[in-house]
Amino acid sequence: MEPVLSDGWHRSQPCCRLVLPGNVSMERVTLRIPKQQIEEVEEMVDTGQFPNRSEAIRSAVREMLNDHDEAEPRRSNSDRNWAKV
């Protein structure tokens, strides 16, 4: 069994993949975004809108994918196999 981290996550590989309770896996993605944008994300974290930058970015990605699905309804949200984490 994989070691459980203090926040309830399981580390499955030393640096690139986390597994949430319920076997929802998360991959690490490195990206470059303009400083002003990350400062605005950090402001949202500081004001309590999101618990951390990762969750803010995951939320933005989910919203983008949902908007894309509405524009091109090839797949419904129920077909998605990820959890809203």
Backbone as CSV, one residue per row, in Angstrom:
resi,resn,N_x,N_y,N_z,CA_x,CA_y,CA_z,C_x,C_y,C_z
1,MET,0.840,-1.188,0.000,0.000,0.000,0.000,0.880,1.244,0.000
2,GLU,0.424,2.261,-0.692,1.177,3.504,-0.778,1.087,4.268,0.539
3,PRO,2.136,5.000,0.901,2.064,5.778,2.142,1.020,6.878,2.048
4,VAL,0.309,7.109,3.145,-0.703,8.160,3.203,-0.039,9.411,3.759
5,LEU,-0.222,10.531,3.080,0.332,11.792,3.539,-0.574,12.394,4.601
6,SER,-0.093,13.386,5.306,-0.847,13.968,6.414,-2.181,14.573,5.980
7,ASP,-2.311,14.957,4.731,-3.571,15.549,4.268,-4.512,14.501,3.669
8,GLY,-4.201,13.212,3.826,-5.077,12.157,3.341,-4.770,11.676,1.934
9,TRP,-3.819,12.291,1.257,-3.441,11.886,-0.094,-2.474,10.726,-0.009
10,HIS,-2.403,9.966,-1.062,-1.443,8.875,-1.181,-0.407,9.276,-2.218
11,ARG,0.856,9.113,-1.912,1.892,9.406,-2.899,2.200,8.103,-3.618
12,SER,1.947,8.072,-4.927,2.150,6.836,-5.668,3.503,6.789,-6.362
13,GLN,4.053,7.947,-6.675,5.388,8.002,-7.259,6.081,9.188,-6.623
14,PRO,7.385,9.160,-6.475,8.044,10.236,-5.755,7.892,11.609,-6.364
15,CYS,7.176,12.142,-7.114,7.184,13.544,-7.474,6.160,13.872,-8.521
16,CYS,5.500,12.939,-9.044,4.686,13.335,-10.178,3.241,12.868,-10.131
17,ARG,2.826,12.087,-9.188,1.451,11.604,-9.202,0.953,11.440,-7.779
18,LEU,-0.226,11.951,-7.505,-0.857,11.776,-6.199,-2.155,11.018,-6.405
19,VAL,-2.538,10.243,-5.412,-3.804,9.521,-5.466,-4.630,9.971,-4.277
20,LEU,-5.813,10.504,-4.560,-6.727,10.943,-3.512,-7.482,9.754,-2.964
21,PRO,-8.080,9.907,-1.786,-8.957,8.844,-1.297,-10.003,8.518,-2.365
22,GLY,-10.306,7.258,-2.540,-11.236,6.847,-3.588,-10.533,6.577,-4.909
23,ASN,-9.218,6.502,-4.891,-8.410,6.180,-6.074,-8.513,7.198,-7.205
24,VAL,-8.738,8.469,-6.881,-8.706,9.525,-7.891,-7.258,9.972,-7.985
25,SER,-6.637,9.787,-9.150,-5.231,10.138,-9.275,-5.088,11.538,-9.861
26,MET,-4.000,12.185,-9.485,-3.690,13.530,-9.969,-2.276,13.505,-10.509
27,GLU,-2.101,14.082,-11.679,-0.785,14.204,-12.282,-0.255,15.609,-12.026
28,ARG,1.046,15.731,-11.838,1.671,17.037,-11.680,1.917,17.616,-13.063
29,VAL,1.574,18.882,-13.234,1.777,19.589,-14.489,2.553,20.862,-14.183
30,THR,3.594,21.097,-14.933,4.363,22.328,-14.778,3.969,23.255,-15.910
31,LEU,3.634,24.497,-15.572,3.264,25.433,-16.615,3.832,26.802,-16.311
32,ARG,3.932,27.597,-17.329,4.404,28.966,-17.182,3.235,29.878,-17.527
33,ILE,2.944,30.787,-16.609,1.902,31.780,-16.865,2.449,33.146,-16.459
34,PRO,1.900,34.197,-17.029,2.402,35.537,-16.702,2.295,35.840,-15.201
35,LYS,3.265,36.582,-14.703,3.329,36.918,-13.283,2.034,37.572,-12.801
36,GLN,1.468,38.457,-13.599,0.233,39.142,-13.195,-0.896,38.134,-12.968
37,GLN,-0.986,37.111,-13.807,-2.044,36.123,-13.646,-1.857,35.312,-12.370
38,ILE,-0.636,34.896,-12.072,-0.426,34.115,-10.862,-0.642,34.986,-9.630
39,GLU,-0.313,36.272,-9.719,-0.586,37.177,-8.599,-2.089,37.287,-8.347
40,GLU,-2.880,37.309,-9.426,-4.332,37.361,-9.259,-4.860,36.057,-8.672
41,VAL,-4.290,34.923,-9.073,-4.675,33.635,-8.482,-4.322,33.630,-6.997
42,GLU,-3.139,34.103,-6.651,-2.731,34.156,-5.250,-3.637,35.066,-4.436
43,GLU,-4.097,36.145,-5.035,-5.056,37.038,-4.367,-6.354,36.284,-4.054
44,MET,-6.802,35.458,-4.989,-8.017,34.662,-4.764,-7.807,33.657,-3.628
45,VAL,-6.617,33.116,-3.536,-6.288,32.204,-2.434,-6.246,32.991,-1.123
46,ASP,-5.583,34.148,-1.132,-5.447,34.964,0.076,-6.795,35.434,0.611
47,THR,-7.760,35.650,-0.292,-9.082,36.117,0.151,-10.035,34.955,0.449
48,GLY,-9.524,33.723,0.344,-10.322,32.565,0.732,-11.231,32.009,-0.349
49,GLN,-11.108,32.491,-1.575,-11.948,31.961,-2.649,-11.549,30.540,-3.017
50,PHE,-10.263,30.204,-2.824,-9.747,28.867,-3.076,-8.766,28.523,-1.961
51,PRO,-8.631,27.246,-1.634,-7.702,26.868,-0.567,-6.233,26.970,-0.973
52,ASN,-5.962,26.879,-2.283,-4.577,26.950,-2.763,-4.577,27.195,-4.270
53,ARG,-3.389,27.470,-4.818,-3.285,27.756,-6.253,-3.695,26.570,-7.106
54,SER,-3.327,25.371,-6.672,-3.664,24.188,-7.463,-5.163,24.044,-7.636
55,GLU,-5.913,24.249,-6.543,-7.372,24.115,-6.641,-7.958,25.210,-7.524
56,ALA,-7.413,26.407,-7.458,-7.884,27.494,-8.320,-7.673,27.143,-9.789
57,ILE,-6.513,26.594,-10.111,-6.218,26.236,-11.494,-7.059,25.038,-11.927
58,ARG,-7.246,24.039,-11.045,-8.126,22.905,-11.382,-9.537,23.392,-11.666
59,SER,-10.007,24.337,-10.868,-11.347,24.885,-11.082,-11.446,25.565,-12.450
60,ALA,-10.420,26.314,-12.810,-10.418,26.987,-14.113,-10.417,25.975,-15.256
61,VAL,-9.660,24.903,-15.098,-9.614,23.865,-16.141,-10.982,23.188,-16.250
62,ARG,-11.612,22.847,-15.105,-12.949,22.240,-15.159,-13.944,23.154,-15.859
63,GLU,-13.899,24.451,-15.523,-14.810,25.409,-16.148,-14.576,25.492,-17.652
64,MET,-13.315,25.514,-18.065,-12.987,25.565,-19.487,-13.525,24.327,-20.200
65,LEU,-13.328,23.147,-19.612,-13.810,21.916,-20.237,-15.331,21.870,-20.290
66,ASN,-15.995,22.347,-19.244,-17.455,22.390,-19.258,-17.962,23.355,-20.325
67,ASP,-17.312,24.522,-20.443,-17.691,25.477,-21.495,-17.497,24.868,-22.876
68,HIS,-16.417,24.137,-23.041,-16.137,23.485,-24.319,-17.226,22.451,-24.625
69,ASP,-17.629,21.695,-23.607,-18.677,20.692,-23.799,-20.004,21.333,-24.190
70,GLU,-20.293,22.500,-23.620,-21.539,23.196,-23.977,-21.498,23.667,-25.419
71,ALA,-20.325,24.094,-25.874,-20.177,24.566,-27.254,-20.172,23.406,-28.245
72,GLU,-19.590,22.294,-27.840,-19.515,21.100,-28.679,-19.942,19.898,-27.852
73,PRO,-21.231,19.659,-27.720,-21.714,18.601,-26.813,-21.460,17.187,-27.324
74,ARG,-20.202,16.811,-27.361,-19.855,15.445,-27.755,-19.856,14.527,-26.554
75,ARG,-19.692,15.083,-25.389,-19.553,14.283,-24.178,-20.277,15.018,-23.054
76,SER,-21.052,14.306,-22.289,-21.745,14.939,-21.175,-20.866,14.895,-19.934
77,ASN,-21.180,15.730,-18.954,-20.400,15.746,-17.721,-20.452,14.397,-17.025
78,SER,-21.537,13.652,-17.201,-21.629,12.333,-16.556,-20.653,11.340,-17.178
79,ASP,-20.183,11.629,-18.407,-19.198,10.762,-19.049,-17.789,10.995,-18.507
80,ARG,-17.602,12.110,-17.838,-16.282,12.421,-17.290,-15.967,11.441,-16.179
81,ASN,-14.738,10.994,-16.110,-14.381,10.026,-15.088,-13.525,10.633,-13.995
82,TRP,-13.564,11.961,-13.826,-12.828,12.558,-12.733,-13.793,13.058,-11.669
83,ALA,-13.246,13.198,-10.482,-14.028,13.721,-9.369,-13.843,15.233,-9.321
84,LYS,-14.834,15.922,-8.784,-14.677,17.356,-8.550,-13.941,17.508,-7.239
85,VAL,-12.642,17.634,-7.329,-11.791,17.724,-6.147,-11.335,19.140,-5.949
